[in-house]
Amino acid sequence: MSSASPPSASPSYADGDTRRVRASLIHKVCGDEDMFALGASVARVVEMASSDDEGTHDLAYYVLSDVALTQRILRLSNTPTYRTKSGTTVTTISRAISLLGFDNVRTTALAMLLVDALSNSAHATSVRIELEAALCASLVGREMARHSFYQGAEEASIGALFKNLGPLLVASHEHDRYREINALVKGGTHSVGQASQMILGASYDALSQAVMAEWKIPDVIVRSLSALQAGAQKVAINRGEWMRQVASFAMEVSRLLGRSASPAESKEFQALQLRYGVALNLTADQMKELFETVQTEMTALLRSMNMEPQPRDEETLDTGGLPNVLLLATMDAGGGAAGGTHPSGKPHNARELLLAGVQDVTQLRAAGDAKVNDVILAVLETLYKSMGFRFATVCLKDARSGQYRARLAFGEDHARRQAGFAFPMGAARDLFHLAMENDADLMIADATSPKIRDLLPAWHRALLPDAKSFIVLPLVVSKVQVGLFYADRAELAPEGVPPDETSLIKALKGQVLLALAP
């Protein structure tokens, strides 16, 4: 059953549509602090580009900056659906991005932003139903994108995710209106588009578009949320039209999967096939396969978020909060036992975390399709997390500028520190040049000692004046100095680095050297 509102003269989103959305409703769903923060976060994640190494690093850092999000992504990576054939636990976000794919992780992060922002609503059961529909639609969109020839097709999964934003926000912020719309639809006299237009003064689709436009989301995604004309769809003439078809199809599939135990045997399945089969080049068998894939992936996604199955009876929609909606698992998906940290910030279980990272990086390289930058990023992340550093970067030779420059970084104030972390090539006798000239891995437990201070260059003292302990791992390939890893803490590290941890750190560096070797 289609939920499309009556077609407008133009399929695109226009300023007039924004004006039709009641100003008070837009203010309510966009104006409070939480919604403003959600919009800013959504815009930031959406703009991350998958086409370059910097986009992968930005996404990895974004995920790592949120402990709960990190745990969920890692938990998803370790579900049976995605677990590697060897069964080795995934412990780094870099490996998760490699395993799940950039666009999968990005869309999953967006989905989890919605979950976190809206799941604590006083009307959590209604919100939960709409959240599940949005999550399921995003999975349908992702599967459609996998088989599309359009460049940038992965944006369809984002459009599909936010196709249900209107119902989701109304369920959370205007629950009485939400119930009125549902009552009209249930009565059989109105489509969802017609009922929402009557009650809200704007269709759900128009509301979704208005909010996304308010959040400064790219226009091609905003336009993909507009309603389709009724009846069988024709083959799209461009990517934008195809994205609109996918978003609507994904939403209808998610609704069907949510209410039917045997969706492929239903009349709605046949209707979907007639409406979208030709346009999206889907046979009945392919659609059945799509349903099975999405249902499996949906189970894995919900499990990663500890979202227990919820009742679908309409009578349960006013029952208040859900005690277990988004409870994080007590198990740390990062691997290793708990046990706290040393005063320096170094975890007591650093060895276990390093070992898991070595296994992750080894598998990443063994897969055969990892780029050098992927390996470097995974090693940097492992060092940063496993050893409890406050800042970590990799510095590589830049022949044009005659300098070694930081290329990637994690940690506190990482953008500013990365920008300033550069020093000239040459025969200087400072700690960094000496480490590379002698290919010596340095673990400095007390950087405040006079002998160490005397070897620190002026640029380091100015950029990182409070670095009290750090490591330097030179990258030297066939006697050619390529660069180095650097990571520090603002505390002394008298616990040092025992031999077993040192071996694992060297093993991590060894994987990078193998990847860099000609």
VMD Tcl script that draws the C-alpha trace (Angstrom):
set ca {
  {0.00 0.00 0.00}
  {1.48 3.32 -1.02}
  {1.66 6.14 1.50}
  {2.27 8.77 -1.18}
  {0.38 12.01 -1.03}
  {-1.31 13.34 -4.18}
  {1.34 14.29 -6.74}
  {2.34 17.90 -7.10}
  {3.06 19.63 -10.37}
  {6.78 19.38 -9.74}
  {8.57 16.43 -8.16}
  {11.25 18.65 -6.67}
  {11.22 20.29 -3.26}
  {10.44 24.00 -3.42}
  {10.30 26.91 -1.02}
  {6.51 26.81 -1.20}
  {6.57 23.35 0.38}
  {8.55 24.72 3.29}
  {6.02 27.48 3.82}
  {3.20 24.94 3.87}
  {4.76 23.23 6.85}
  {3.37 24.98 9.90}
  {5.99 27.26 11.39}
  {5.10 26.14 14.89}
  {5.65 22.48 14.00}
  {9.02 23.15 12.38}
  {10.03 25.22 15.39}
  {9.01 22.44 17.74}
  {10.85 19.64 15.94}
  {13.92 21.69 15.04}
  {14.09 24.43 17.64}
  {15.08 22.69 20.84}
  {18.71 22.13 21.74}
  {18.66 18.36 21.24}
  {17.19 18.62 17.74}
  {19.65 21.35 16.81}
  {22.51 19.11 17.92}
  {21.02 16.18 16.00}
  {20.78 18.25 12.83}
  {24.38 19.44 13.15}
  {25.61 15.88 13.70}
  {23.57 14.51 10.80}
  {24.89 17.20 8.45}
  {28.45 16.49 9.54}
  {28.21 12.75 8.92}
  {26.34 13.14 5.62}
  {29.03 15.42 4.20}
  {31.82 12.91 4.86}
  {33.03 11.72 1.48}
  {33.76 8.06 0.83}
  {35.95 8.80 -2.18}
  {39.15 9.67 -0.35}
  {41.26 8.56 2.57}
  {40.43 11.70 4.53}
  {36.75 10.77 4.53}
  {37.53 7.36 6.01}
  {39.69 8.96 8.70}
  {37.02 11.57 9.50}
  {34.39 8.85 9.89}
  {36.68 6.70 12.04}
  {37.49 9.65 14.28}
  {33.83 10.67 14.52}
  {32.83 7.17 15.63}
  {35.74 6.90 18.08}
  {34.81 10.21 19.70}
  {31.55 8.61 20.91}
  {32.10 5.60 23.17}
  {28.54 4.33 22.81}
  {28.63 4.62 19.02}
  {32.01 2.88 18.92}
  {30.64 -0.04 20.92}
  {27.60 -0.37 18.69}
  {29.56 -0.32 15.43}
  {31.99 -2.89 16.79}
  {29.13 -5.02 18.07}
  {27.50 -4.89 14.62}
  {30.82 -5.92 13.04}
  {30.93 -8.96 15.30}
  {27.42 -10.24 14.61}
  {27.20 -13.49 12.60}
  {26.06 -11.53 9.54}
  {29.37 -9.71 9.25}
  {31.83 -11.76 11.27}
  {34.84 -12.78 9.23}
  {35.16 -16.40 8.18}
  {38.06 -16.96 10.56}
  {35.89 -15.84 13.46}
  {38.46 -13.30 14.69}
  {36.86 -10.53 16.73}
  {36.83 -7.07 15.12}
  {38.25 -4.60 17.63}
  {38.99 -1.42 15.67}
  {36.72 1.00 13.88}
  {39.17 1.08 10.98}
  {38.69 -2.65 10.52}
  {34.92 -2.27 10.94}
  {34.88 0.31 8.12}
  {36.88 -2.07 5.95}
  {34.61 -5.00 6.79}
  {31.22 -3.28 6.65}
  {32.10 -0.65 4.06}
  {32.34 3.12 4.46}
  {28.77 3.82 3.39}
  {27.36 1.08 5.61}
  {29.13 2.49 8.66}
  {28.15 6.05 7.76}
  {24.46 5.16 7.37}
  {24.57 3.05 10.52}
  {26.07 5.98 12.41}
  {23.26 8.22 11.11}
  {20.69 5.65 12.19}
  {22.21 5.48 15.66}
  {22.13 9.28 15.90}
  {18.38 9.10 15.35}
  {18.05 6.34 17.92}
  {20.02 8.24 20.56}
  {18.21 11.53 19.96}
  {14.67 10.18 19.95}
  {14.53 6.92 21.87}
  {14.01 8.59 25.27}
  {10.76 10.20 24.19}
  {7.81 9.94 26.57}
  {6.08 8.07 23.74}
  {8.88 5.60 23.24}
  {6.78 2.74 21.90}
  {5.42 4.82 19.01}
  {8.88 6.25 18.36}
  {10.36 2.77 18.44}
  {8.00 1.56 15.70}
  {8.94 4.51 13.50}
  {12.65 4.08 14.26}
  {12.53 0.45 13.21}
  {10.79 1.44 9.98}
  {13.52 4.01 9.26}
  {16.33 1.56 10.07}
  {14.79 -1.13 7.89}
  {14.26 1.31 5.01}
  {17.93 2.32 5.15}
  {18.93 -1.33 4.73}
  {16.65 -1.66 1.71}
  {18.17 1.50 0.25}
  {21.66 0.15 0.81}
  {20.86 -3.12 -0.95}
  {19.41 -1.22 -3.90}
  {22.50 0.98 -4.08}
  {24.77 -2.07 -4.19}
  {23.25 -3.11 -7.51}
  {22.94 0.32 -9.07}
  {25.11 1.70 -11.86}
  {24.65 5.30 -10.69}
  {27.67 7.07 -9.25}
  {26.89 8.12 -5.68}
  {24.10 5.53 -5.45}
  {24.93 4.94 -1.78}
  {23.17 8.21 -0.95}
  {19.93 6.30 -1.56}
  {20.39 4.56 1.79}
  {20.54 7.98 3.49}
  {17.43 9.15 1.68}
  {15.65 5.92 2.64}
  {16.67 6.34 6.29}
  {15.25 9.86 6.49}
  {12.15 9.16 4.39}
  {10.44 8.35 7.69}
  {11.76 11.39 9.55}
  {8.37 13.14 9.52}
  {6.42 10.36 11.30}
  {9.34 9.85 13.65}
  {9.44 13.49 14.76}
  {5.68 13.80 15.04}
  {5.51 10.61 17.14}
  {8.13 12.12 19.44}
  {7.02 15.77 19.59}
  {3.31 15.81 18.65}
  {2.04 12.43 19.77}
  {-1.64 13.41 19.82}
  {-1.40 14.46 16.17}
  {0.43 11.22 15.42}
  {-2.45 9.20 16.89}
  {-5.01 11.21 14.93}
  {-3.15 10.55 11.66}
  {-2.93 6.83 12.43}
  {-6.64 6.71 13.25}
  {-7.54 8.23 9.87}
  {-5.28 5.80 8.02}
  {-6.60 2.84 9.99}
  {-10.14 3.87 9.10}
  {-9.30 3.26 5.46}
  {-10.51 6.63 4.22}
  {-7.14 8.36 3.90}
  {-3.66 7.53 2.75}
  {-0.81 8.45 5.08}
  {-0.02 11.45 2.89}
  {-3.62 12.65 2.92}
  {-4.07 12.11 6.67}
  {-0.84 13.91 7.60}
  {-1.73 16.78 5.24}
  {-5.13 17.12 6.91}
  {-3.89 16.99 10.51}
  {-0.56 18.79 10.20}
  {-1.17 21.14 7.30}
  {1.68 19.39 5.50}
  {2.32 15.82 4.46}
  {4.86 13.73 6.32}
  {7.05 13.88 3.20}
  {6.94 17.68 3.12}
  {7.75 17.80 6.83}
  {10.72 15.47 6.35}
  {12.00 17.64 3.52}
  {11.55 20.86 5.47}
  {13.50 19.52 8.44}
  {16.29 18.13 6.25}
  {16.53 21.43 4.41}
  {16.69 23.21 7.79}
  {19.60 20.91 8.66}
  {21.41 21.93 5.43}
  {21.44 18.40 4.01}
  {22.44 18.18 0.30}
  {19.55 18.96 -2.02}
  {19.70 15.64 -3.88}
  {18.93 13.83 -0.62}
  {16.21 16.30 0.38}
  {14.52 15.91 -3.01}
  {14.60 12.12 -2.71}
  {12.06 12.37 0.12}
  {9.29 13.84 -2.06}
  {6.25 11.69 -2.82}
  {5.90 9.72 -6.05}
  {2.91 9.74 -8.33}
  {0.49 6.86 -7.82}
  {0.63 3.73 -9.94}
  {3.39 1.80 -11.67}
  {6.69 3.66 -11.87}
  {8.71 4.11 -15.04}
  {12.47 3.67 -15.29}
  {14.15 6.75 -13.83}
  {15.78 9.18 -16.24}
  {18.43 10.31 -13.73}
  {19.94 9.52 -10.34}
  {17.70 11.96 -8.47}
  {14.53 10.34 -9.76}
  {15.94 6.87 -9.04}
  {16.71 7.93 -5.45}
  {13.11 9.09 -5.02}
  {11.87 5.72 -6.23}
  {14.25 3.85 -3.95}
  {13.32 5.92 -0.89}
  {9.60 5.32 -1.42}
  {10.11 1.64 -2.24}
  {12.32 1.18 0.82}
  {9.72 2.76 3.08}
  {6.92 0.59 1.73}
  {9.05 -2.54 2.08}
  {9.93 -1.68 5.67}
  {6.25 -1.21 6.55}
  {5.38 -4.54 4.97}
  {8.19 -6.36 6.76}
  {7.10 -4.77 10.04}
  {3.51 -5.99 9.90}
  {3.65 -9.31 8.04}
  {5.10 -12.64 9.12}
  {5.12 -13.88 5.49}
  {5.59 -10.71 3.43}
  {6.52 -12.49 0.20}
  {3.17 -14.31 0.21}
  {1.04 -11.20 0.71}
  {-1.04 -9.13 -1.69}
  {1.09 -6.14 -0.74}
  {4.13 -7.95 -2.15}
  {2.39 -8.32 -5.50}
  {1.38 -4.66 -5.41}
  {4.99 -3.63 -4.74}
  {6.17 -5.77 -7.63}
  {3.68 -4.13 -9.99}
  {4.51 -0.62 -8.75}
  {8.30 -0.81 -8.68}
  {9.42 -3.97 -10.50}
  {10.00 -2.41 -13.92}
  {11.40 0.89 -12.64}
  {13.92 -0.73 -10.28}
  {14.61 -3.78 -12.45}
  {13.44 -6.21 -9.77}
  {11.88 -9.57 -10.54}
  {9.65 -11.24 -7.96}
  {12.44 -13.66 -7.06}
  {14.93 -10.83 -6.65}
  {12.49 -8.99 -4.42}
  {12.03 -12.08 -2.25}
  {15.82 -12.37 -1.96}
  {15.98 -8.69 -1.03}
  {13.42 -9.25 1.73}
  {15.42 -12.16 3.18}
  {18.68 -10.20 3.12}
  {17.14 -7.14 4.77}
  {15.44 -9.21 7.48}
  {18.76 -10.89 8.33}
  {20.62 -7.57 8.40}
  {17.85 -5.95 10.43}
  {18.19 -8.62 13.10}
  {21.95 -7.97 13.26}
  {21.45 -4.20 13.44}
  {18.89 -4.39 16.24}
  {21.08 -6.85 18.13}
  {24.03 -4.48 17.88}
  {21.91 -1.81 19.59}
  {20.34 -4.16 22.15}
  {16.91 -3.27 20.82}
  {14.58 -6.05 21.94}
  {11.54 -7.00 19.82}
  {8.58 -4.79 20.64}
  {4.81 -5.33 20.30}
  {3.14 -3.97 17.18}
  {-0.44 -3.80 18.48}
  {-1.89 -0.30 17.99}
  {-3.31 -0.47 21.51}
  {0.21 -0.38 22.96}
  {1.07 3.03 21.55}
  {0.39 4.98 24.76}
  {2.25 2.76 27.21}
  {5.10 5.14 28.06}
  {8.82 4.44 28.20}
  {10.71 1.27 27.44}
  {13.25 0.33 30.10}
  {15.56 -1.59 27.73}
  {15.20 0.29 24.47}
  {18.81 1.26 23.97}
  {20.64 -0.23 26.90}
  {24.29 -0.77 26.00}
  {25.62 -4.22 26.56}
  {27.85 -4.48 29.59}
  {30.43 -6.32 27.50}
  {32.99 -3.95 26.06}
  {33.00 -4.65 22.35}
  {36.53 -3.30 22.17}
  {37.85 -6.59 23.47}
  {39.77 -7.46 26.60}
  {38.71 -7.40 30.22}
  {38.07 -4.21 32.11}
  {40.50 -3.39 34.86}
  {40.97 0.38 34.65}
  {44.05 2.35 33.74}
  {47.39 3.45 35.09}
  {47.60 7.08 36.30}
  {49.08 7.90 32.88}
  {45.87 6.76 31.19}
  {47.35 3.57 29.78}
  {44.89 0.66 30.12}
  {45.92 -2.21 32.39}
  {44.88 -4.59 29.61}
  {46.99 -2.86 26.94}
  {48.54 -6.18 25.90}
  {45.14 -7.73 25.13}
  {44.03 -4.63 23.22}
  {47.26 -4.55 21.21}
  {46.97 -8.25 20.41}
  {43.41 -7.80 19.16}
  {44.60 -4.86 17.04}
  {47.42 -6.91 15.53}
  {44.90 -9.58 14.57}
  {42.63 -6.94 13.05}
  {45.40 -5.37 10.97}
  {46.71 -8.76 9.86}
  {43.24 -9.71 8.63}
  {42.87 -6.35 6.93}
  {46.04 -6.97 4.91}
  {45.21 -10.62 4.30}
  {41.94 -9.62 2.63}
  {44.10 -8.35 -0.23}
  {42.16 -5.20 -1.09}
  {43.24 -2.85 1.69}
  {45.03 0.34 0.65}
  {48.19 1.47 2.44}
  {46.23 4.26 4.06}
  {43.72 1.75 5.46}
  {46.52 -0.18 7.14}
  {48.14 2.99 8.54}
  {44.79 4.20 9.86}
  {44.08 0.86 11.57}
  {47.52 0.80 13.22}
  {47.21 4.41 14.37}
  {43.79 3.71 15.87}
  {45.10 0.61 17.66}
  {48.02 2.52 19.19}
  {45.77 5.39 20.23}
  {43.14 3.22 21.94}
  {45.24 0.37 23.27}
  {47.90 2.49 24.95}
  {45.62 5.27 26.20}
  {47.33 8.15 24.38}
  {45.77 11.60 24.35}
  {47.09 12.41 20.84}
  {48.41 10.13 18.10}
  {49.49 10.88 14.55}
  {51.39 9.45 11.59}
  {53.91 11.74 9.93}
  {55.00 11.04 6.33}
  {57.57 12.54 3.97}
  {56.29 15.30 1.71}
  {58.88 15.71 -1.05}
  {57.27 18.87 -2.43}
  {57.58 20.85 0.77}
  {60.79 19.15 1.92}
  {59.09 18.27 5.19}
  {57.68 15.43 7.21}
  {54.02 16.27 7.79}
  {51.27 14.73 9.92}
  {48.71 13.06 7.63}
  {46.24 11.47 10.06}
  {45.57 12.05 13.74}
  {43.37 10.94 16.61}
  {42.77 12.44 20.01}
  {42.43 15.68 21.89}
  {42.60 18.84 19.74}
  {43.72 16.60 16.90}
  {42.99 19.00 14.02}
  {45.14 21.84 15.38}
  {47.95 19.54 16.45}
  {47.95 17.70 13.14}
  {48.19 21.00 11.26}
  {51.21 22.06 13.32}
  {53.00 18.70 13.38}
  {55.60 19.22 10.64}
  {59.38 19.43 10.53}
  {62.01 19.74 7.78}
  {63.90 16.89 6.22}
  {67.62 17.03 6.75}
  {70.36 16.10 9.19}
  {69.12 17.80 12.34}
  {70.25 16.16 15.58}
  {66.91 16.24 17.34}
  {65.06 13.26 18.77}
  {62.89 12.67 15.70}
  {65.68 12.71 13.13}
  {67.87 10.55 15.35}
  {65.08 7.98 15.73}
  {64.66 7.73 11.94}
  {68.39 7.73 11.17}
  {68.92 4.83 13.56}
  {65.56 3.16 12.91}
  {65.06 3.11 16.68}
  {61.63 2.74 18.30}
  {61.54 5.13 21.25}
  {59.24 4.80 24.27}
  {59.82 7.90 26.41}
  {58.34 7.43 29.91}
  {59.41 10.87 31.16}
  {59.75 13.60 28.55}
  {60.44 16.21 31.24}
  {63.93 14.90 32.01}
  {66.64 17.42 30.99}
  {68.39 15.02 28.60}
  {65.19 14.33 26.70}
  {64.13 17.98 26.73}
  {67.45 18.95 25.18}
  {66.74 16.65 22.23}
  {63.22 17.96 21.56}
  {63.03 20.45 18.69}
  {61.54 23.89 19.24}
  {58.49 23.15 17.11}
  {57.56 20.18 19.34}
  {58.03 22.15 22.55}
  {55.78 24.91 21.15}
  {53.09 22.59 19.76}
  {52.99 20.04 22.59}
  {54.45 21.77 25.65}
  {52.61 19.46 28.07}
  {53.63 16.13 26.51}
  {55.15 14.22 29.43}
  {55.47 10.79 27.85}
  {55.39 9.64 24.24}
  {56.47 7.08 21.67}
  {58.17 7.51 18.31}
  {58.10 4.64 15.81}
  {60.19 5.39 12.70}
  {59.02 4.07 9.33}
  {62.13 3.09 7.39}
  {61.76 0.99 4.23}
  {64.92 -0.37 2.55}
  {66.96 2.23 4.44}
  {64.71 5.03 3.15}
  {63.19 7.22 5.86}
  {59.45 7.43 5.10}
  {58.12 8.97 8.29}
  {57.07 7.98 11.80}
  {54.25 7.29 14.23}
  {54.03 9.62 17.22}
  {51.71 9.37 20.23}
  {51.83 11.11 23.61}
  {50.19 11.63 26.98}
  {50.00 14.62 29.30}
  {51.12 12.40 32.17}
  {54.31 10.53 33.01}
  {54.25 6.81 32.22}
  {56.50 5.14 34.81}
  {54.84 1.78 34.09}
  {56.77 1.75 30.81}
  {56.20 -0.73 27.99}
  {57.00 -4.35 28.91}
  {58.56 -6.72 26.34}
  {55.31 -8.42 25.34}
  {53.66 -5.07 24.55}
  {56.79 -3.89 22.76}
  {56.70 -6.96 20.52}
  {53.10 -6.31 19.62}
  {53.77 -2.64 18.85}
  {56.67 -3.69 16.60}
  {54.35 -6.20 14.92}
  {51.88 -3.42 14.21}
  {54.60 -1.26 12.73}
  {55.79 -4.25 10.73}
  {52.41 -4.49 9.01}
  {52.74 -0.88 7.88}
  {56.27 -1.47 6.61}
  {55.06 -4.46 4.59}
  {52.27 -2.36 3.12}
  {54.74 0.43 2.24}
  {57.32 -1.92 0.71}
  {57.56 -1.70 -3.12}
}
mol new
graphics top color blue
foreach p $ca { graphics top sphere $p radius 0.5 }
foreach p [lrange $ca 0 end-1] q [lrange $ca 1 end] { graphics top cylinder $p $q radius 0.2 }
display resetview
